[in-house]
Structures are given as structure tokens and as C-alpha cells.
Amino acid sequence: MALINRVASVPLILSDPYFSIWSPADHLYDIDTQSWTGKEIPIRGYITVDQQVFRFMGKDEKIPTIEQTNLDISPTRTTYQFENDLVTLELTFAVNLDLSNLVKISEPITMIQTKIIKKNPASIVQIDWQFSDEICQDSPMKETINWQKLHTETSDIVWMGKSQQTPLNSTGDLIDIDWGYFYIAAQKSVKMAYYRNGKMLEASYVLDDEVTFLVGYDDIHAINYFGTPCNALWKEKHLTMYNLLENYLNEIPKNLENCQKIDQEIQKNAIRVGGETLEFLTSLSYRQSICAHKLIRNPEGEIIFLSKECSSNGCIGTVDISYPSMPLYLLYQPELVKGMMRPVYHFANLPVWEYDFAPHDVGRYPYVTGQVYSLNEVDNIQIGRRDTIFDYYALPAGQKVYLEEHQMPIEESGNMLIMNAATFLIDQDEVFFTQHLTTNLKWADYLLAFGQDPKNQLCTDDFAGHLAHNANLALKAINALALFGKALVEISHEKASIYQGAAKEMAQVWLQMANSGEKTKLAFDQEDSWSLKYNMIWDQLFELNLFNQETREQEVDHYLAQINDYGTPLDSRKTYTKADWIMWTATLSEDKEKFETMIAPIKKYLEESNSRVPFSDWYDTVTADVMNFKNRTVVGAIFMPLLKEQLLLEGRKNV
């Protein structure tokens, strides 16, 4: 585990965008826990030793605290240690996010383990928990909350939820779930007692050594997928939440062991590639990236992996969110990258989408009902904090639903081609690759026509506004064409050489247009400008031979010269940056010292920022203040150096 002195916000209970609880504090008992949205969802914990009560979690000024002495965070676990004159307490929150097992990562279960060492062996110790009913409601008008205890031969279970259930009743960005049921479960031997006290569901047990219990959430239905209510993937294997909980209780040792195995493997590799800094960053990124997605299967039986664009409109399946997230999933489970792309291909081939380039998104979480980004304002469509989104996907052609000037033509088309080609070159799934070939060829032709010198348009960094002659956007088009061409070679397609040849010619033109002494420009017509050229990474990873290493090292040298206290800015216009793009550009260097120097400020930012939110990828490099984003899947980008190592190692093996 990575020893943590301080971090902006600590992951505790995570499974999806609607069940994501954090501690934005130095000590677990400083304040009440929160959803990633910032809404307080109090969970409080108390330890009683020989009738003396101490608080280890949550805010309750009436009860003294037991001192927190340590905090460790690993990819799948968060562990706190507490100690006083009477007892030592170790508290672990663990989620078995084994990316090799798709059903397992869809299970909305967090294991909570308590271990003690008594200073006096004769002491009697009891643990008491309180869980607020805010976990299962998020409407201004508070409704009746029901609860019930369930006892089986092997377990004691309790649930709570609203008396009136309306699954999938709304969408929004900074909102929490307003339907479904929260569960607590323990093995019979724990002798867990459950109570209801006002807004709190209470659970208690006597602790002699070690107890692990479960908390989980059944959202009933997970996603409105083009008009079909779809369930989370785990419901294919487990008929009910009770079945899942009982099976999980029986497998607690196995699940905890697997968490340890995952953590050790990731952290070992991270330390080898990028030292303690990369270990720290991967530990904070793994759960956040996976658990800001929802995993389902579509009516055709295909895996669908849907991101929520947390804190940036709440769009679902956003292409330029999937693109930076991709390294984590290319590394450990390429099927999930295909799961990101499937809904985009489906929507792009419907009559309502009339463009020759890729869309931006497929709806707003949890509604996959058609793109909501850049809707035509002429129709007075306003999307508020809580809405049900219209079925845009079902509209016929000719409706002019989307404003072309607010789209991201090169950005999203390049993203989709890179995602598709990279996945195919890694997993060799020719069926998936050829299934969408016609659409990809259309998008490739668009990049061929317009990618060399992009017109005034948005890119993924849209918070900076429109920009013409965007050099990094042109790089995306060039890399996309080269990578797609390389993938086409695998199926002996006639256009492979066309795209590869064009990409190499475009790369040479790009060097002439972008060069500005010892750096390259932000925009071709802005001589004194510069920007992070993160889209250059695919040339290196897949040995496309577009640019030489000298060019890449020169870029990194310039970025190092621009570093502020908390990192290199995104470009020459502002002092803010993106953590994902710093990681990608740092990975361009073959010099480990340069790499570690460039990523070290990201760790410093997370340790020192006064913005107490889950890992934000967009922050100021001078103040460490978060600009806006939080809890986004894009931190999967932190795994880019591990992906690079794997791909280049495999490439050398195949020589």
C-alpha cells in the first residue's frame, strides 16, 4: 500500500456514479463522509472499550475520538489505523475490482473489515456503525424510508430504501441516486444487531479480533439504453441482491486475497516504471476510474461500459472521456474499451445523427437516449439539474437537432479511430473491428480531408474555447490515420497503405508548420505559443514511425522548463493543466529522470490542494486549486506508462 500523509479526498465505498462515498478530510473523524458530488452522506463509526466510547469515523462532537495514526491507499483498498491506551483498531474498505472478471467488477459491494489488538486481553470491545438514509434518496422532498431485517441460516442482512420506488426517474450531473435499496450484510457468526434510529440505520457487533461485513446497493434498473431499461451485469449471475450478498459473504477471504493480489501487482509495476510517485497516482486512480462507470449488457447481449462525465454536465458515454480513460482498460481488459465504443457506433448510425464525423456522447447518465451536447438552442431545449431526457435517438433525419459549430469533429473521430485500432491491435478481435469498418472508414476519410490544419472548432479541452489551426488536434488526426492504417494491414484492406502513407506525409508537413525553435506551437499561426502534445503518444506506443525520439525529447524538455509548483500548464494561455495529459506527455520521454520529474508535481498537488474533492484532472499549477472536474474516469490515463512498457516489451518479443 501507498503510505499517505494527506490527500484531497479518500475513497471509501465505491461501485458506480450513484454509490460513491469519500472522506474529504485529513482524518476520518474530522467531518462526515460525502458523495463525490459533495452531498453529505454521514457514516459514523464508534468503538466501545469496557464502556468507554470513542469515535473513529464521522462527525459527532459529543463523542471523543480515537487518534488516527496511519492511512494507506492502494488500488482496491483504503486502510486506516487508530490507537489509544486501550486498543489498536485497523479499518479497511476494500472493493474486489478484478478487471479480468467482468461480473465481479459490476458487483456493487464494498467489504468493511475491522481488526483490533487489545491492550488488555480481558477488555470487551464493541463496534457501532450508523449509516444515513441519505444514501438512498436525493430529492428535495424527503420521503418515507422503509427498512427490514432478513435472517437466513448463514447471514444477517438489513436493507433500507424509499417506500415509493421509481427507478431511472431522472438524470443530472451533480446528483445522487433517488431510488433503489442500501444493504448491510454479515455472516451469522458475527451476531450483527441492526436498529433504526431517526435517519440512521445502525449496526453493531462485539469484536474480539477481526470482523468483515458488506455494504451494497441495488439500483433495481441501471441504465435506460436506447429505450430499454437494462440491469447491472451482476444480475445475470445473481437472481437477487440477497443471493449476491450471501455468495459474497462466503467468499470474503477469497475476495480480500484477490484485492491484495491486484494491489501488489499494480504497485510493483508502478514502482518499477515510475517510482513511488506513480505508485501513489495509480493507487488513487484505479477505483475512481472503474467506479465512475456502469457495466451492463445491451439487448443484443454485448458488453456496454458507460462512463458518467462527472462534474462536466453528466453526459454518458462521452467519447473524449473514454479516450483518456483507455490506457487502464487496454492494459487489463480491452473488452471494456469495446464496451465504451458500442453505444457510440449505435447512435452514430441512427438517422438523427447526420454528420460524417463521430458524436460527442450518447445521452446523460443514466439515460442513453441520444447525444445531449450542443443541442440546437433554436428549439429552446434546456436541460436542468434533474430531468428526464427526450428520446433524441428515435428522431428521423432532417430535424437539425445538433449545432454543427459546437461539435468536435476531428476530436471525436480521431478518438474513436484510435480506440478501435488500438484495441484491435492488442486483442485481435477481427469480428468487432470489421463490424464497424464502414463507419470508421467514413471517419478516417473525414480526418484525411480536414485533419492537416483544423478549422476553428472545439476539442476535448473545450473549457479553453474554440481554436483554429490547433497543432495538437492535427496530431490526433495524423496518429489516428496511421494507427487505423496499421490495423487495416492486419485484415489486408486496400485502404491501409492510403491512410498510412497520408499520415506520414501529414506528419512531415506538421513538423514544418508546428516547429518554433526548440518547441512546437499551440496553433500553427501562433509563433510564441506552445501546448502539451499528448496525442503524439500513439506513434511511440505502436511504432508508427511518424516522429523520431529526438522530437519527443525536445518537447518534454520544453515542458520541464515550464513546470510550476504543481505541474506543467496545459498550454501557454493559462496556468491550469490536465493531469491526464501531463502523464501522457511525460511518457513520451525515454529518460526515467525526466519522466519522474514531470509527474512528481501531480502527487504534490493531490497532497497539498485545498480543494477537498476526488482526484480532479483539471487544476491550477500555481495554486493547486481545482478548476471544476472531479471523480472523472479519465484518471485511467495515469496507467499510460504501464501500457507503454507492456506494448513495447511485447513488440520486442515479436521481433
N, C-alpha and C positions, 0 to 999 in steps of 0.2 A: 504494500500500500504506500501511497504518497503521503508523507507527513505534511500536514497543512498547518501553518501558523494562522493564516487568515485567508478567507476567500469571500468574494462578494455575496454569494448565496450558495447554500449547501443542499445538494439533492438528497431527499429522504424517501418519499413514496412516489414512484413514477411508473406509469404504464402507457399513457396516451395523453393527448392535449387536454382531456377532461378530468384526468386523475393524475395530478402532478403537484406535489406538495413539497415545499422548500423551507429552509431556515435561513433567512437573510440577516444573520447575526453572527457575532464572534463566538457566542456561547449559546447552546441550545435552549437555555432558560432565560435569555435576555428579553425576547419578545415572543409573541405567539407565531406559530407557523403560518405560512401563506401559500396560496396557489401561485403558480407562475405569473398569473395576471395581477398579483398584488393584493387580491382579496384575502382577508384574514380567515383562515380555517383552523381554529385553535385545536391543537392536540397537546394534551398535557400529561406529564408523567411524574409519578411520586414514588419514592421508596421509603418504607417504614421499617426501621430497625429498632426492635424492642420498644415499640410505641413512640419512638421519635420519628417525626415525618420530615422528609426533605424533598425538594423539587429538583428534578433533573431535566425537565422539558416543559416549555411554555411559560407564560407569564401569570404569576399568581403571587402578589406581594405579601400575602398573608403567611405564606409558607417559605421558610429559608431554603437556600439552595445547597446542594452538594457540589463541591467545586469540580468544574470540568478541567481535566488535566491534559487531555490529548484529543486530537481529531485526525483521522486518517480517511482519505478518499481514494478509492480505486475504481476501475471502470464499472463494476457491478455492485460495489458495497460502499457504505459510509459507516464508519465506526467511531463512536465517542467513548472516552473513558472519564470516569468521575471517581473521586475518592474523598473520604473524611476519616475521622478517627475510628469509625465503626465498621466501614465496609469499602470495598472497591467494586465499582459497577462498570461493566462494559456493555455498550448498547450498539447493536448493528442493524442497519437497514440494508437488505440485500434483494436484488432482483436478478433472477436467472435469465439473462439476456444472451442466450446461446444462438448466435446467428446461423448456425448450421441446422437449427431446429425451428422451422417457421411457426409451428403451433405453439411452441414454448414461448417465443418472444411475444406472441399475441395474448398470452395469459395475463390478466390484469391483477397480478398477485405480487405483493411485497412481503418478504419474510422479516419479522422483527424479532431479534434474538437478544435476550438479556442474560448476562453471566455475572456472578458475584464471587468475591472472596471475602469471607467474614473475618474480621479481626478477632472476634470471639466466636469460636465454633458453636457455642450454645445459643447464639443470637437467633431470634426469629425475624425473618425478613419477608416483607410483602411488597409487591409491585402493584400500583394502581394506575390505570390509564383512563383518560377522558377524551372522547372524540366528538367534536362539534357536529351538529346536524347540518351545518353549512356545507359539509362535504357533498350532500345530495340535493341541494336546492340553490338556486341563484336568481330568484325573481324578486322584484321589489315587494310584492305582497307575499308575506310568509304564510305557508300553508301547513296544514296538519301533517306531522311526521309520525308514521307508524313504525313499530319495531316488534320483533318477535324472536324468541329463543327457540332453537332447534337442537334436539339431543338425539344422537344415534349411538350405536354400540361402541363406536370408536372416537367420536368427536362431539364437541360442544360448539355450536355455531349461533351467531346472532346477526340479524340484518336490520337496517332501518332505511326508510325511503318515504317519499311523499305519498299521501293517501290517494292522490289522483295522478296517474302516470300518463304522460303524453310524450312518448319518445320522438325524437327528431322534430321538436316543436319550433325550433328557431335556429338561426345561425348568427355569427358575430365574431369579433376578434377578441377583445379583452373580456371575455365572458367565461363562466364555468358551467358545468352540466346542471340541468334543471329537471332531470329525470333519472330513473334507474335506482339501484339499491347498493348501499355500502354494507360490507360484510366483515366480521371478525370471526376467526376460527382457531380452535386449539384442540389438541389431542385430549382424549378423556382423562389421561393420567395427569394432565396439568391442573385439573379441577378448577377451571376458569369460571368465575362468577360474573354474571352480567346484570347491569342495572340501568335504569333511565333516570337521569337527574336533570330536570329542566331541558336545556338544549343539548345536554351532554349524554352520550352513550358511554357507560363506564364498564370497564373490565378489570378484574383483579385476580391475583394468584399469589400463593406462597412460593417463595423462591429459595431453594436450598443450594442450588449450584447453577443450573442452566435451563432456560425455557425459550423455545422458539414458537411463535404463533404467527398467524397470517392475517393480513388485511387485503381486501379486494373490492372490485367494483363491477357490477353487472349493468351495462348500459342498455340492456334489452335489445335495441337495434343500434347499429353503429353508424351507418352511412346511408344516405339517400343517393343511390348510384344510378343516375340517369332514370329516375322514377321508380327504382326497385329498392325497398328497404333491405339492406344487407347486414348480416351479423358479423361480429368479430370472428376471426378464423378459428379461435379455440372452441367455438360452439360446434364445430364439425366433429370434434372428438369427445366433448363432454356435453351430455344432454342438458344438464342444469349446472348452475353455479355450485350447488351442493356437491354434485359429482366431482367437479373440478377441485373444490376445496378438500374433500376427503382424500382424493388421489394425491393431491399436493402435500397434505399432511403426512401421508405415508412415505413420501419421497423427500422429506425435508433434508435428511443427511446427504442424499444424492444431489439435491439442488444446491445446497451450500458448498459441497465439494466442487461442483461444476463452476460455481461463481469463483471460487479460489483458483481453479484451473484457468479460466478465462482471464482473470486479473493477472496471474503470473505470466501468462504467455504474452499479453499485450504489453505489460510493463517491462518485461525482459527485452522485447524487441524495441520498445520506445527508448529505453536507456541506451541500448547499443547504437541506435541510429542518431538520437538527439539528446542524450544525457537526461539529467533529472528534469530539465525544463519540458522536454517532450513527454516524459512520463507524467508529469503534472497535468499537462494540457490534454493528453489522451484520457486521463482519468476523469477529467471534468467534462469531456465531450461525449463519451460513449453512450451513457444513459440518456443524456439530453437529446442527442440526435435521434436515437431509435424511438424514444418515448414521445417525441413530438410528431410521430406518425401514427396512423391507424392501419392495421393489416386485415384485409378482407379477401374474399374470393368473389369475382363477378358472376353473373348468371350463367356465363359460358364456362365457368369452372377455372378461370385463370386467376393467378395471384395479383392482387392490387395493393400497392403500398402508397398510402396517401399522406402527404405532409400537410400540416397546418402552417400557414405563413404567420406564425405568432407575432403579434405586435406590429404587423405591417399589412393590415386590412383583413387578415384571417383567411386569405384565399386558400383554396385546397388544390393540391397537385401542381403548384406553381413550378414552371419549368426552370426558371433561374434560381429557384430554391433547391430543386433536385440536383442541378449541375454542381454546385459546390459541395453538396452533401455526399456526392457519389463516391469519393475515394474509400470511405469506410465500407461501403457495400460492394464495390468492386473487389475489395481486398478479402472480404469474408463471406459474401453471399450475393453474387451477381443477379440471382433471380429477383432480388428486391429492386434492382435498378430497372429491370424489365417491368416490375410491378409499378414503378413510378411512371413509366412511359405509356403503358397500355391505355389509360384513360385519356391521355393527350391525343394519341393516334385516333381513338374512337371519336372524340369530339372534332378533331381536325377534318375528319371525313364526313361530317354531317353537313347538310345543305346550308345551315345557318352560318357556318364558317366559310367565307367566300374568298379567302386570300391564298396566295401562293407561298405563304410563309407560315411558320408554326405559331400557334396561340400561346398566350401567357400562362393561363391557368384553366381549370375546368369547373370552377364554382367557388363557393365559400363554405368552409368547414361548418358542419358535416354534410353539406349539400354538393354533390357532383351533378350539377344541373346546367352546366354551361358557363363559359368564362364570364366573370364579373368585372374584370379590369378593363377600364376605358369603354364603358358602356356609353352609347350615344346620348349626350345630355339633352338633345332636342326632345327626347321623349319624357323628360322630367323624371327620370328614374333616380331615386335617392335610396341608398342603402344605409340604414342606421345601425345602431348597436345591436338590436335584436330584430331580426326579420325572418320571414320565410322567403326564400329566393325563387323567383319565377323560373319555369322550365324553359330557359332560353334554348336548350339543346333541341327542343321539339319544333322550333320555328322553321318555316320554309325559307328558301333562298329569297334574296331581294328585299329583306327587311332593314338592312343597314343598321344592325344592332350595335356594331362596334366602330369607333372612330379610328381610322387608319393612322392618323398622325400621332396617336397616343400608343400605338403598338410598339413592339420591339422586334422588328422583322429579322435582322441579322442576329441579334442576341439569341432569340429562342430557336431559330432554325439551326444555328451553329451548335447550340446546346444539345438539341435533340440528335443531331448527326453524330456529335462526339460521344454522347451517352450510348447511342445504339452501336456505333462502330467499336468503341472500347469494350463494351460488354461482349460483343460477338468475338472479338479477337482474344478475349480471355476465356469465355466458356464454350465457344464454337457451336452455339445453338443456331444452326442454319435455318431451322424452321421459323424461329422468331424473326431473325434478320430478314429473310425473304418475304415474310408475311407483310411487312410494311415497306417493301422496297419501292413501290410506285410512289408513295408519299415522300420517302426520303430522297428519291431522285428529283422530285419536284422542288424540294427544299434546297438540294445541292445546286440545282440549276439557278435558283434564286441567288444563292451565295456567289456563284460563278459570275452572274450578271452584275451584282451590286456590292460585292464584298471587298473589292480592292480599295475603294475610297468611299466609305459610308456617307450617305447624305445625313442631313440633320435629323436625328432620331434618338429615342431613348435606348439605354442599355440597362443591364441589371443594377448598375449604380444610379438608378433613376432619381434618387434623392438629390443628385447634383444637377438634374435637369437635362434638357436636350443638348446634344453636342454633334456638330458636323466634323467630318474628317477624323473620326476617333481612331487613333492608331491601334489601341488595344482591341477594339471591336473588329478592325480589319484582321488582326492577328487571329481572332476567333474564327473568322470565315476561312482564312488560309489553313489553319490547323484542322478545321472540320473537313474541308475538302480533301486534304492529304490523308487524314485518318479514314475517312469514308472510302476513299480510293483504295487504300491498303486493304480494307475489309472486303471490297468488291473483288480484289485479286483472289481472295480465298474461294470465291464462287465462280471465278473465271468470267466475270461480267465485262462486256465490251467497253463500258464507260470508265473502267478502273484507270486506265492509262490517261484518259482525258482529264479526270479530276486530279490525279497525281501530278501530271505534267503542268497543269494550270496552277496548282498550288505552289510548285517550285518556282515558276515564273513570277507569280504574285509575291512570293517571299523576297525575291531579289528586288522587285520594284518597291516593296515595303521598306527594305533596308535603305534604299535611296531616299525615299520620301520621309522616313521617320528619323533618320540619323541627324543628330545635332551635337557633334563633337563626341564626348565620352558618355553620351546617354541617348535615349530615344525620346521623342516628343509625346506629349499627351494627345495633341491633334496635329495633323500634318502641316497646318497653316499657322501653328503657334511655336515659334522658334525657341523661346526660352522656357517652354513648358516640359513637364515630364509626368509619368504615371507608372504605377506598378503593372508590369506586363505579365500578369498571371496566366493569360491564355497561351503563352509560349510553352507551358509545361508539357503539353501532349506531344510536341515534337521530340522532346527528350525522352519521355516515357516509352514511346513506341518507335523510337529511332526512325523518324520520318525524314531526317536529313534536310531539313529546311534551313536551319541556322546552325552555326558552329558554337562550340563551347565558349570560345573567346567572347562572342556576342553576349551570351548568357552571363558570364562572369563580369563583364563590363557593366551590365545592367545592375547586378547585385552590388557591385562596388559603389555605384551611384546611390542605390537605396541605403546602403550603410552610411554614406556620407550625409544622408538626410534624417537620420534617426533622432527623434526627440526622446524624452524620458520614457514614454510608453509605446514607442514604435515608430515606424516609418509611415508618414501620411499616405493616403490613397493616391494623391497626385499633388501637383504644385498649386492647386487652387485653395485648399483648406488644410487645416491641421488634423482633421478626423481621418480615420483609417478603417479598414476591414481586416479583422483577424484572420479570416479565411484566406484572403488574398496575400497577406504577409507570409503565411505558411507556404502557399504555393510558390511565391517568388523566391523565398529563401531556399526552397527545394531545388531551384534551378542550379544552385552552386554545387560543385563537387568538393568544395573546401568545407570540412566539418566545422572549423572555427568560424567561418563566415556564417554558416547556417545557424549555429547556436547563438551567435551574436545578434542575428536578426530576429530570432524568435523569442529571445530572453525577455524583451520588454512586454510581450503579451502576458507572460506569467506575472511580471511586476504589476501590470495593470489590474489583473484579477485579484491580486493580493492587496492592493492599495486603494482601489476605486471606492469612492463614497456612494456610488450608485449600487445599492444592495439588490441586485436582480440576478436571475440565472444568466450564465455566460452570454454576454452580448457581443455580437460580432462587429458592431458599429460603435466606435467610441473615439474620444478625442485624445490625441497622442501627447498633448501638453498637460491636460488636467486629469486624465483618466476618467472623465465623466462619460457616461453612456449617452449616446445621441438619441436613441429610441429603442432599437430592436432588443429583444430578449427571448430566451428559450427557443431559438430557431434551430431547425435541423441542420443548418449549414455548417455547424461545428464538426460535422463529419469530414469536412475539409482538412481538419487537423491531422488526419491519417494519411495525407498525401505522401509524406516522406517514407512511410512504411510501404505504401503501394509502389512507390518508385523502386525501393530496394527489391521488392518481390518481383516486379516485372523485369527489371534489368538483370537480376540473378537468373530468372528463368530464360531470358534471352541469351545469356552467356552459356547456359547449359545446352541450348539448342544449336549453338554454333558448331 
